[in-house]
Amino acid sequence: MTVGDLDLDACSREPIHRPGSIQPHGMLLAFSGSDAGAPLIQASANAAPALSLPLAQALGQPLERALHPQIATAVRSFLAAGPVPSRPVPVILTELPGAGRHQLLAHAVDDAAGDRVVILELERLDGLETDLLDHVYPRMREALERLDALNAPTDLLSCAAQEVRALTGFDRVLIYRFDADWHGTVVAEDGNGRLPSYMDLRFPASDIPTQARELYRLNRQRLIPDAGYAPVPLVALPPVPEGAPPLDLSFSVLRSVSPVHVQYMRNMETASSMSVSILLHGALWGLVSCHHHKPKAVSYAVRSACDLIAQILSVRIAAVEDRRDAEHRIALQAIQARLLAAMAQADPFIAGLTEHPDDLLRFANASGAAVVFERRCTLVGDTPTEEQVRGLVDWLAAQGEPEQFETDSLPALYPAAADFEGKAAGLLAIAVSKLHASYVLWFRPEVVRTVRWGGDPRKPLARDGRGQGQGLSPRASFETWKETVRHRALPWTAAERDTAAALRHAVIGIVLRKAEELAALSRELARSNKELESFSYSVSHDLRAPFRHIVGYAELLQELESDRLSDTGKRYLNVIVDAANSAGTLVDNLLHFSQMGRSELTPVSVDMNTLVAEVRETLAPDTAGRAIEWDIAPLPTVRGDPVMMRLVLQNLLSNAIKYSRNREPARIAVGCEDRPTETIFFVRDNGVGFNQAYEKKLFGVFQRLHRNEEFEGIGIGLANVRRAVDRHGGRTWADGRLDKGAIFYFTLPKAGTAKPDLRDLDE
């Protein structure tokens, strides 16, 4: 690919981790296997100094014959020491005759067939002898001491940029942070004035395509010593299978980079660059990006030191952001508690939300709010008109009544909002009823702001005088370009979204409790209450609060006294927190189980197709990244309690997803069989299955057939399924075979054919 042939779509699809070539400041050798007899299957065209035979003859030869003797000895010892890691590690410093001193690095990858391939890379050290670990360590130690003395995020970022530049000698070091849309902003910078400052400039997401960001996440380091380099191709052992992909160089230190990026560097007038990724909780947060006006190499030891600085920086940033998030959540939870207390005392209960308008607005840091319940609309603060709010609610309901909806650009989704974006350009809404279009809505006004871009982001392609494309020339001058952003509000934070969801569940819980208070207790409820009343009371009033106190004070002790605790003490605290959290979860599930026996059955027509689709949507986070083949047969509309039917399907589908997690692909089927007096439903998976001899234990409380280390859970989900189905007068059973999958059945009687089964659920 030449630069003149490039386009943005091709950039986003380019397999940059398999370039088929390397940069020329080193050599690469790939062996099929991880022992001394592994044959050489690929090598860079410049690898002759590292081989004992000419390249054409060395291909196919075992490692000991193919490699130069002094390298072979070191590699043999390295392989004998244990498994080869998936990320490069240093093996030896070696002098190659006629080629100078090199750092030998090794790592392993899997090829397209799943076979292990060991990759050896020899990186040239010409003029970098003073940049080895013994020289770098004192400077790195001072850098870490400086970082440790700082707390403010801006100071940490500035210090990190300064220390990386001091270690590397680059002309300019930037720290670049991604936002939610993957645009990046320069948040810290250190330079010598030779290259222009980019501080506070923003760069569009298209500058770093999706697959490049993923590669930055996987491989934290990348070096381009000379942007004018000519790629060195990899030579493979013939015959190469037709269609076989090039060698995966995701973790290679010599990997050749995309021509797009080379052109990008030329447009920036930088001859060399280095980047180190900053990850927070495993996600790409930003980059430490280094530039130099002329070619410049940096040793592996220096790059590793910069990587360590970036990791320390990420830990410190995460600590600051997590602390702020925790403080924000605690404040929101306190407001939520006050709102719920007001609702518990108000009549009608929903009026409790609007009796404390300041709390309702502070709960989502909003300028206005509306409560629409059973077609009554109450406005608080600066809001659209009641008519506009009702129109918005109708639009939300037409979207399928999402349980929660949020956007910081409502006019882009709901054009009618353009008429009131000064009051509601941002919307956070929660649905609080399934029977009526009832919502609590929070509004934020439009915030007009100016964004400083590093060049016009709308002009990614340069054209010559004849109008022909010249490839990617992103903002060739990189002059500051200002854009006025309209029609957007401040975005909703994760804490605000999560606590809104918690409030929704609490409100729905109040709705259900109010309904229970008005319902007459049946004979089954009386029997269940007799068995569970004292237990439920003791759990709710005597156990839940102590568990929360244990967790809260243990976490405070970890935060405030961590420096005084020994490693053993910290471990004990972690055990206390984990155990208390597990016990609290167990108590909550027990309460849920006991409440199911007391709640009144409210049978209505239930479309099982819709219910399955909604449950699958709810479980979508559990299936993310999974290969699952769904087979959902047409299902009938039945008469039943929708809440309990949802619980039945959610437990069965959740179990199918969980116990098939080791299958590739997992296969999950949902179907039914029509009988004269009942409808039989089933959920089938190809998971780990179970021994049929223990089928009767499956539906009992705390009965589990798999260890918690294998599959999480407490053994109450299927007990809930049986109780819910029994309340409808149906039956439950299961068929399974170890490692062959399982089928779970439940039935619902047709109208007038059966009465609820009151058998003891624990039999």
N, C-alpha and C positions, 0 to 999 in steps of 0.2 A: 504494500500500500504506500503510495506517495502522498505527500501533504496536499497536492493539488486535487487528489481524488476524494478527499475527506468530506463528510457531511455529518451533521449532528446526530441523525438517526443511526448512522453507522457507528459513531462513537459510543452510543449507548448500548449497542449490541456487540461491540468488539470484545473477543475473549482475551482480555489483557493478561490473564494469568497463564495463558498458553501461547506466548509469542513465537516460540520456535527459534529463539535467538537470545543471546546475552549481550551485556555491555562488554567492551574490550579490556576493562581493567582487571581481568581475571580469566580463569578457565573453569569449565564445568565438565564433570564426568558422572555418568549415571550407570549404576550396576543393578541388575535384576536379582535381588536377594540381599541378605545381610550377613553373609559369611565369606570366608576367604576364597571360596570357589565360585562366587557370584560372577557371571559374565558381564563384560562391558557392553551395554546396549546403545548408549548414546554418548557423544562427547562434542564439545565445542570445537569448531574448526581450528582453533589456535592452541589446542591442548597438547601438542607434541612435546613441549618441555617436561610435562608431567608423566609421560609414557615411556616405557622401555622399548616399545616397538613403534613403527610408523602407524599413524592413526588407522589407516585402512586395514592393517594386519591386527591391530590391537582390538578392534571391535569383535566381539564374540569370545575373546580370551578371558580366562578367569582373572579376578582382581590381582592375584599375586604375580601373574605373568604380564598383565597389561600395564601396571603402574611402575613408575620409577622405584627402584628397590627401597630407598630411604622413606618414600611415601608409603609404600606397601607395608613396611614394618609397622609404621605408626597406625595405619588404618586397621591392620590385622589386630593389634592390641586394643584399639578403640572398639571394634566390633565384638571382641571377646568379652569386653567389660559389661555388656548388657544391651538391651533394646535401643535402637537408634531413635532419638526423639523426632517429633514432627517439625520442630523449629531448629534452625541452625545453631550448632554449638561448636566452639573451637576445638580442634584436634591437636594441631602442632604448628609451630613456626618452622618453615623450611627454606633452604636456599636451593633454588633450581639452577642447574648449570646453564649459563647464558641467558637466564630469564630473571634473575634477582630473587629477593626475599619475598616469600608469600605466606599468608595466613591460610591454613587449611581449615575449612568448616564443613560440617556434615549434618544432613538431616534426611528423613525418609518420607516418602509419599506413597500413595496407592495409585497404580496405573488404571487404565480403563477397565481392565479385566479383574481388578481387585488385588493384584499381586503387589508385594512390597518392592519399592525401588529406593535404593540408597543413592543420594545425590551428594557428591563431593565438589566443593568449590574452593578454588585457590585464588585468593584475592591479593593483588600486588600491593606490596608495602613500601615501594620506592619513596624515600624521603619521609616516611611516617614512623621511623623507629622510635622517636620520642613520644609517640602517641599510643604506646602500648600500656597495658594495665598498670605497671609499676610507676609510670610517669603520670597517668591519669588519676589514679586513686587519691592523692593528696588534694587535687583540685576538686574532685567530685565530693570528697568529704566536706570541704569548706562550703561547697554549694548546698549540700544537704543541711548543714548547720544553719546557713542563712535562711533557707526555706522553713526550717523548723521554728525559727524565731518570729515568723510572721503569721498573722491570722486573717487580715482583710483580703478578700479575693483579688482585688486590684493589685495589692502589694505582692501577693503570691505569684500572679501572672507576670508582672513586670520583672520580679526577681528571677523567675524561671527563664524568661527571655534573655536576661543579662547573663545568667550562668551558662546557658547553652551557647551563646555567642563567645563567651570567654573560653569555653572548652574547645569549640570548633574553629574559631577564627573566621567565621563567615561575615560578609559585609552587613547582612541584615537578617534578623531573626524575628519572625512574626508568630504570634499565637492567635489562632483562627478558630472561632467558635461557631458551630452549626446551630440554626434555629429549627423549629418544628417542621418547616418546609425545606430544610437542607440548604437554605442560603447561609453563607458564612460571613461573619463580621470579624475584622481584626480587632482584638480586645487588648493586646499588649504588643509592644515592639521595642527592639533595641537594635541600633545600627551605628555605623561610623560615618554616615552622610554620603557615602559613595553611591548608594542606590536611594531612590525616592522613598519617602515615608508613605505607608498605607494605613496608618493608624485610624481606626474608626470607620474605614471604608467597608462596604458590603460587596460580596461577590455572589453571583447567582448560582443556584444549585446545578445548572448545566455545566459549570466549570469543572465539577467533579461528579461524573455520572454515577448512577447507582452501583454498577459493578466495581467501579473504582473505590467508592466508599466502603463496599463490603471487603475489598482487598485491604484497605487501610485498617479495617477492624480486625481482620485475621492476622495480618503481618504489620506489626507496629512500626517497622523501620523501612525506609527506602532512600537510596543514595543514587544520584546521577552526577558523577564527577565532571562530565563534559557533555553538554547538550549537543555538541557537534559530532558526536561519535558515530561510527559506522557499525551497525549491529553485526555480531559474529554468529553465524548460523549454527544450529546443532546438527550434527551428522549422526544418523541412526543406523543401526545394524540392519542391513537388508535381509529378506524383503520386508518392507513396512506394509502391514495390512491396509487394504484400501479403506479409506474413511476413518482410519485410526487418528484420534486427536493428538496434537503435540503434547510433549511432556508438561505436566502440571508444575509450574514454577511459582506458585503462590507464595512460598516462603523462601525463595531463592534470593540471595543478596546481590546477585549479578543480573537478575532478570531484566531483559530489555523492556523499555517502556513504550507506550503508545506513541506513534508519530504525532498524534494530536497534542500530547503533553509536551513533546519536544518543541513543536511550533509555538505552544503557549509560552514556554520559557524564552524562546527567541523574541516573542513580542514583548515580554517583560524585560528584555535586555539583560537576562541573567544567563551566565554560561554554565553554572553548576547549582545543584540544589540538594537538599536533604530534608526529609520530613520524618517526624515521630508522632505517632497517634496518641491521643489522649482519650482513654476509655473511662466511662462512669457506669458501674454496674454492668459491665460487658457491652455497653452500647457506645458507639462513636460519638464523643462529645465535641472534639475539635482536633486540631493539628498544631504541632510546633513545626513551622515551615522556615527553612533556612535558604538564603540565596547568596550568590557570590558573582562578582562582575567578570570573573575569568575562571577557567577550569580549576577545580579544587577537589582533592581526595580527602577522605576522613576515615581513619582506621575503624575496624570493628570494635575495638575497645572504647574509643571515644563515642561511637554511635550507641553502644550499650550503656555508657554512662549517661548519655542524653535520654535514653529510654528509661533509665532508672529515675531520672529527674522528672520525666513526664508521668511516670507511675506514682511517684510521691506527690506530685502536683494533683493528680486525679484523686488520690485518697483524701488530700486536704480539701479540695473543692467539694468532693462528695460529702465530707463531714459537715462542711458549712451549709451546703444546700439541703442535706438531710435534716440538719438541726432546724433550719428555717422552716422547712416543710412540716416538721413535727410540731413546732410552735404554732404554726398556722392551723394545723389540724386540731390541736388541742383547743385553740380559741374557737374554732368553728364548732367543735363538739360541745363546748360549754354553751354556745348560743343555741345549738340544737336541743340540748337538754332543757333550756328555758322555754323554747317553743313547744316542745312536747308536754312539758308540765302545764303550760297555758292551755293546750288542746285538751288535756285530760280534765280540766276544770270547766271548759267552755261548753255551752249548749246553744247551737250545734257545735260539735267539737272542732270543725274546720275553722270556725271563727277565731279560735285561739291563735291561729297564725297571724291574723291581721290585727289582733288586739295589742300586739307589740311591734309596731311597724319598723322601729329602728333595728330591732333584732332581725326581723325578716330581711331587711336590706343588707345589713352587715353580714348576714349568713353567706351571701354570695358576692359581697363587695359590689352591690348593684345600686343603680340610681333610681330604679323603679321596680315594682313587682305587681303581680296580679294573681289572684286565687280564683279559679273558675271551677265551681263544684256544683253538680246537678243544675247546670245552666245559670247559677247565680255567679255574678262576677263582681269581685271586690278589688279596687285599685289602690296601690300604695306608692307614694313618691311620684317621680316624674315618669309618666307612662304614656303610651298611645291612648287614644280614646277607647271607651268600652266597645264600640262597634268594631274598631280596628283590632282589638284584642280578641273579640269573638271570631272575627274572620281568620285571625292567625291560629286560633284553636281548631277551627274547622279544617284549616290546611294541615295542621299537625295530625289530626285524626285521619285525614285522607292518606297520610304517609304510612298507614298501617298501625297507628297508635303506638309509636315507639315508647318504651318505658322511660327513656331519657333522651333528650335532644340538646345539643349545644352547638353553637357556631359563633364566630366573631365577625361574620360577614353575612348577616341575614338577607340583605337585598340581593345578593348573588344567588340565593336559593329560593327566595320568596319575593318576586319583583314588587309586590304591593308594599313591601316594607320600605321602599325608597321614599314613600310619603311621610314616614315617621322615623327615618334613620337617625335624626338628631336626638331621639329619645331611645331608640331600640335598634341600633345597628348590630348589637350582640344579644343573643338569646340563650338562656339556660332554662330548660323546662323538664319537669318530671310529671308523669302520669300517675294519678292517685286513685284511679278507679278503672275497672275493666267494663263496667256496665254502662257508664256514661263518659262522654268526652270531658274529663275532669283533670285539670292541670294546676300546678303551681309554676309560675313563670317569673323569671328575673330578667331585667333589661339593663343593657349598658349603652350609652350614647356613642355616636361616631366620634372617633379621635383622629383628627387630621394631623399628620406628621410628615416630616421631610426625611427621606432616606438618602444617604450619601453612598453611591455605588462607585466601585472602581472601574469606571467606564460605563457606557450605555449597555445595559443587559439585554436590550432588545435587538442589538446588532452583532450577533455572534459570527457572521460570515463576512469576510472581506471580498471585494470584487476588483478585478483589474479594469483597465480603461475600456476594454471591450465587453464588460459586463459578465465576464467569465468568473466562476467561483475560484478562489484561491485557497479554499480550505478554511479551517478554523483560525481566525485571527481575532481572538477575543479582545475587543477594546484596545486596538493596537497601541494607543498612547497611554492607556490606563489613567487618563485624566479623570478627576472627580466629576461624576455626573449625578445631579440631584433629581430626585423624584418625589412628588407629593402624593402620599398615599391617602386615598379617600375611601368612604363606605365601609370602614372597619372599626370595630371596637377593640378594647384591650382583650386579649384572649383569656379564657377561663383556665385557671390552674388545675392541676391534677387533684389537689386537695379539695378545691371547690366542687369539682365534678364528683369525687368520691363521697363527700359528705352529703351532697344533694341526693345521691343514690341511697345513702343510709337513711336520710330523712324520708325518702319515698317508702322504703321498706317499713319504717316505723309508722308512717301514716296509714299504710295499708294494714299494718298490724292493729292499729287502733280501730280501723273500720271493721275488721274481723271481730275484734273483741266487743265492739258495740253491738254487732249483729248477734254475737253469742249471748250477750246480756239480755237481749229481747227474745231469744228463742227458748222454747220449753225444753227441759231436759228429758231425753228419752230413757227407756229402761237400760239400754246399753251404756249411756252416759253416766247414769247413776252407779252402775256396777263398776265402770272404769274409774269414776271419781273416787269411789270407796277404796279402790286399790292404790290409786296414785295421788290422792289429795295430800297426804302427809309427806310423801316423797317430793312432790312438786314444790310444796311450800319450803321444805328444808333446803332443797337445791337452790330455789330462786332467792331465798332470803339469807341462808346460812353459808352456802358454798360459793355462789358466783362472786359476791363482793370480796371474800377473802382471796380467791384466786386472782382477781384483778389487782388487789392490793399487793399480792406477792409479786406479780409481774411488774406492776408499776414501780414499787420500791426497789426491786432487783435491778430494773433497767436504770433507775436513778443512781443506784449504787455503782453500776457499771460506768455510767457517764461521769459521775462526780468523783469517785474514789478509784478509778481504774489504775491511776499511776501508783497507788499504794498497794495494790493487790499483787500477789504472786501469780504466776501462770496457773498454778493449781487453783488458787482462789477464783481467778477469772473463769476457769473451766467449770468450777462448781456453780458459779453464778449462771453460766450458760445452761447448765443442766437444770437448775431451778426454773429459769424462764421457760425453757422448752417443756418441762414437765407441767408447769402451771398452765401454760397455753394449751397443752394437750388435754389436761383435765377440764379446763374451761370449755373447750370444744366438745368434749364428751358430755358435759353437763347441758350445754345448749342443745345438743342432739337428743338427749334424753327428754328434755323439756318439750322439744318439738314432737317427739314420739307420744308423750303423754297428752299433749294438747290435741293431737289428732283424734284421740279417743273421746275427747270432751266436746269438740267442735260439732256444730249442727250440720247435717247433710243438707245441701241445697241443690237438688237435681234440676238441671236444665238441659237443653239440647246442646251437645258438644260435638263440634266438627273435629274428628280425630286427625284428619289431614292437616288442618290448621294448627292443631295443638302440637303435632309432631314437628312441624316446620318451626313453630315458636321455640320449642325445647331445643331443637338443633341450633337455632340462632343463639340461645342462651349459653349453650355448651361450646360455641365457636372458639373461645380462647383455649379450651382443652384440646381442640383438633388442629390448632395452628401449626403449620409445618409438618403435619402428618399426611401420609398417603392413605386415604380412606375411600373405599368404594361403597357407596350407599345404594341400597335397593329398597325403595319405599313403595310398597304396593298401594293401590287405591283403598282407602279406609272409609268405613261408614260413619254417619252421624249417630251418636248414641245419646242416651239420657243418663246423666251422671253429674256429680259435683265437679265443676271445672278445676277447682283448686286441687282436689285430691287426684283427679285424673292427670293433671300436670305433674304432680309429685310422683305418681306411678311411672309415667313415661320418662321423667327426668332421671329418676334413680336407675331404671333399666337401661336407658341409652348411655348414661354416665358410666355405668358398670361395663357396658359393651365397649365403650371407648377406652376405658382404663385397662381392662383385662386383655385387650387386643393390641396394646401399645408396642409389643415386640414383634408384630406381624407387619410385613411389607409386601403387598399392601394389606391393611386391615379391611375386612369385609363385614358390613353390618346390614342386616335386613330387618324390615318391619312389615308384618303382614297380618292377615286375619282369615278366619274361616267362619262362614255363616252357618249356624245351627238353628233348628226350629225354636228352641227355647232360650238360646244364648248366643253370644258372639265371642269367639275365641281369638284373642290377639296374641302375637308372639314377637319377641325380639331375639334375633339370632346373630351370633358373632363367631369369628374363627380364632378366638383368643386361646387362653391357657386352659380353659375348661375346668372340670372338677370330677372327682370320683363320685359316680352315681350313688354309691352306697351311703354318702353323706348328704343326699338331697334334702332330707327332712330337716337338717340343721340349718340350711341356708336362710330360711325365713324367720329364724329366731333372733332375739336380741343378743348382740355381742357374739354371734356365731360366725366365725371366719375360717375359711379353708386355706388361706394363704397368709404367709408371714407379713408383718407390717413393713419389713425391710424390702419386700418384693413389690407389694402394692399397698398404698396408703389406705386408711379407712378404719372405722371402729366397729363395723358390723351391725349397723342399725338401719341402713337404707332398705334392704329387702324386708325387714320387719315392718317398716313403714308401708312398703308396697302391699304386703299381705293385709295389714290393718285397713288400708284404704279400700282395697278390693273387697274384703270381708264386709266393710260398712255398706257396700253396694249389693251384697248378696252374691258375690262372685267367688271364684276359686283361683288359686295360684299353685303352680308347680314348675319344675324345671327338668330338663334332660341335658346331660353333659358327659364328656369323656375327656380324660386328661390330655392336654395338648392338642385337642381336636375341636375345641370350641364348645359353646353352650347355647341352649335355647330356653328362654324363660317365657312362660305362658301365663295369661290371666284371662278370666272370662267376665263378661257383664251380662246379666240376665235381661231378657227382653221384657217389655212392660207387661205387668200382671202375671209373670211366670214364677217369680221367686221372691222370698223375703230375705232380709239381711241375715247373714250367718253370724251367730253370736258365740261361736266356739272360742275357747281360750287360745289366744294367739301364741302363748308360750309353750303349748303342748309339743 
